[in-house]
């Protein structure tokens, strides 16, 4: 069903899963913040592929099977460049029509969708699933679920790691998820209760290192990709979950409203609900959107959707 492929981004080789499709359309996908391609995309990639779409699901540089040193470092500028390289590579796949390429991502990478789509008006469509559209707003909310001393320790580790990077020291890592009081990127209720169940049930992906450089975790708290939404000229679906405590629904909903061709889908539940009990509803909405804009063979269903423009 899929084959491993490589493409070059900058001076680094990125590794991806290629699912050859049958309808000429292609969905380029990446996992969330420090989430590798298997836990981050498998569940949705398989459904898109079953519907006839090609899929290119890649690891960012410094993560997973992709190259790049040091490991577990996530830099926004580099990851945006990896998106550009992945889109360009997808257009060269033999079964893909370059005019029928869409992009998909969730969480922090879902936030990237706004900026990537704004930069690539030739894309056929873009899907931002539970995106982190406003890093400062999400960070302020996250403070409510963390203890003050742990917040200070998190900030201190990030600063120390950033200083260490200037002299070539190995990254100081922080877990992606932890209980309040522990130094971790997320200590929000939906991350604790749903993150592992959604992305790594029964330790299905034991090779996934669920940690990231503290310098990277600190920097993304300032990233506000939703501000690019007004520049997105391609059809854009923004899927939010109303009880999302990790990325927040309202900043993403506002971004969808600002996008000229934005379409907002609201579902109940927390950040990872599209991987859990709302998976069927989420994937059906996304497939209808992809079929409409890449294949133009059926109208979008109106139930459960709010059109922002």
N, C-alpha and C positions, 0 to 999 in steps of 0.2 A: 504493500500500500504506500510506502514511502521509501525514499532513498536519501542518504546523507550527501550533502553537497557543500562546497566551499566558495566563498567569494571574498574579494579583498576590499577592505575599508581603510583608507589611508595606507599605512604600512603594516597592517595587521590582517591576518586571515580569520574571517568569521565562518562559523560552522552553522549549518541550517538543515532542517528536515524539508525535503521537497516531496509533496504529495502530487503526482501528476493527475490533472483533472481531464474532463472531457468536453467542457462547454466553452472553453476559451477564456473564462474569467479566472482571476488569481487573487487570493487574499494574502497579503504580507502581514505576518504576525510576530509579536514579541511578548514575553512575559512582563510582569510588573517589576517593581524595584528590586533588583538582585534576585529575581525569580527566573530560573533558566527555562529553556524552551519547552521541556517536557511537562513539568508541573504547571507551567504558565499557559500553555496553548493546547496540549493534547486533546482535552475534552471538547473544545470548540473546533479545533482543526479537523478532527475526525468527522464531525457533523457537516462541516462545510465541504469536505472532500466527498462524503457520501452523496451530497447534493450535486456533485459534478464539477465543483470548483477545484482548481489547483490551489495549493497552499505552500507558502514558503515561510516557515517558522524558524527564526534565527536566535542565536545567543549573541548578546552584545560582547564587544571586546572586553577582556579582563574577567569574563564570567563563563561558566559552563565549559563547553568544548572549544570555544573560540580562543584565539591567541591573545597576547598582550600581557605585559608585566607593568606593575605588580598586580597580583590577583585580588579579586573582590573589591576593586575600585570602580565606582560608577560616576562618570563625569558627564554632565548633561550635554556639553558641546560634542564630545566624542560619540555619545549614543545617538544624537541627532544625525551625525555624519554616518553612523552605521545604518540608520534608516534610509538615507539617501542611496547608499551603496546597495542595500537590499532591494530597494525599488528598482534601481537600474538593472540589477542582476535578474530580477523576476521578469523584466521585459525581454530578456534574452532566452528564456525557457522556451523550448520548441513548440509546446502546445498552447502557449499563452498569447493572447491578443494584447499588445501593449496598451491598447485603448480601454482595456477592461481590467485594470488593476485597482484593488481596494486595499486599505490598511486597517488593521484592528489591533487594539491593545487595551489593557485595563490598568487601573491604579495610577502610579506615577507615569508609566508608559502610556496609559490612556490620556494623560495630560499632554504628552508629546504629540498625540494625534492632532491637536489644534495647530501646533507650530509646523509639523510636517505637512499637514494638508494645506496650510497657508502658503508654504513654499512650493507646493507641487500642484498647480491648478489643472494639470493634465490628468490627475487621478480620476477614476470613475466614481469613487465613493470612499468614505472614511467612517469608522465606527470607534467611538470612545466609550468604553464600558467602565462604569463607576470610576471616572477619571478624577485624579487630584488636579483640579483646575486652579486652585489657589493654595499654595504651600503655606504662607503665613496664617491664613484662616484655619487650615487643618492643624497646624502646629499649636495655635492658641487653643483649639478645641482639645487636642491631645493632652495639654497640660492638666486639664480637668481630671484625667485618668492616670496621672503620674504623681509621685511624691516629690516634694521640692528638692530634697537632697539628691534623689536619683536624677532629676533634671540637671542639677548643677554638675553632677558627675558625668552625665552624658555630654554636656557642653564642654567640660574640661577635657574629656577624652578626645572629642572632635578637634579642639584647638591643639592639643598635644600631638595628635596624629597629623594634622596639617603642617605643624612645624617640623615634625619628623620627616615628612615627605620631602622637605627642602634639602635634607642632607642624605636622602636615599634610604631611610629606615623603612622596614617592613610595615605594612598597615596595621594599625590597632583596630581590631574588629569589634563590632557590636552585633548582638543577635537581632534578627528582623522583628521578632515578637518576644515579649516577656511579660511577667506579672508586674503590676505596679510596685515600685520600690526597687526593681532591677533595672540596670542600664540596658535599654533596648530601644529600637526604632519606634515600635508601636506597643503600647500597653492598653489600647482601647478594647472595650468589651467584645466587639465583633471580630477583632483580630485574634483575641485569645480563644474565643469559643469556636470560630469558624475557619481561621486561616489554615491550620494543618489539616482539618477535615476536608476542606475544599481543594487544597492544592496537593496534599501529600497523604491521602488516606492509607492507613495501614503501612506507612513508610514505603509507599510504592516507588518513590524516587530517592533511594538512600544516598546517591551521589550528589544530591543537591545540597550545597553548603549554605545553610540558612543564616548567613551573617554577611555583613558588608563593612567596608572601611568606615571608621567613625567620621573621617573627614567628609566622605560622600554623604553620609546620613545627615550631617550638620548642614551642608550646603543646600540640600533639596528643600529644606524648610523655608527657603527664601524664593523658590521658583514659582512663578505665576503664569503658567502657559495659557490660562483662559483668556488672557488679554489679547491673544492672537485670533480669537474666534471671529471677530468682525472681518478679518482678512481672508477667511476660508471661503473660497468660491465653489468648492465641490460639494455635492450632497453629503451632509454630515449627520449621522445618528449619534446622539448622546443618550446613553442608557444609565439612569441613576437609580439608586435604592434609597428610599425615603428615610430609613433608619441608619444610614451609613455614618458611623462615628469615626472612620479612619480617613476617608477622602472628602466627605461632606457632599450632600446632594445639591444644595442650593447654589453654590458657586458654579457647579457644572451646569445646572439648569439655566442660570443666567447666561453662561457662555453659549448654550444652545440657542437661546433667544437672540443673541447678538449675531449669530452666524447667518449670512444671507439665505442659505439653503439648509438651515438647521432643523432637525426633527428630534423631539424629546420623547423618550420613553421612560415612564416612571414605574417602578416595581416596589412592593413592600420588602422590608428586610434590611440586613446589614451589608457591609462592604462585599462579602463573598457570596451573597445569596445567588447570583447568577451561576455559580458553580454548584450550588446545593439545591434547595427545594424549588427555586425559580429557574432552574437551568432550562427546562423545556420551553417555558414562556420566553426566556431571553433569547435562546438560539432560534426559535421560530420567528421572532420579530427581526432578528438580525438577518436570517436567511431571506425573509420577505423583502427586506431592504436591499440586500445584495442582488437578488433576482430582478428587482424592479430597476435598479440603476446600472447593473452590468449586463443583464439579459433582456430587460424590458418585456418580460413575458407575463407579468401579472401585477395587479395594483397592490399597493400596500394596504394591509388591514387597518381599519380605523380603531378597532377596539383596543383600549389601553394605551393609546398613543396621543400625544399632544404635539401639534405642529407649531413650531416657533416662528415660522414665516410662511 
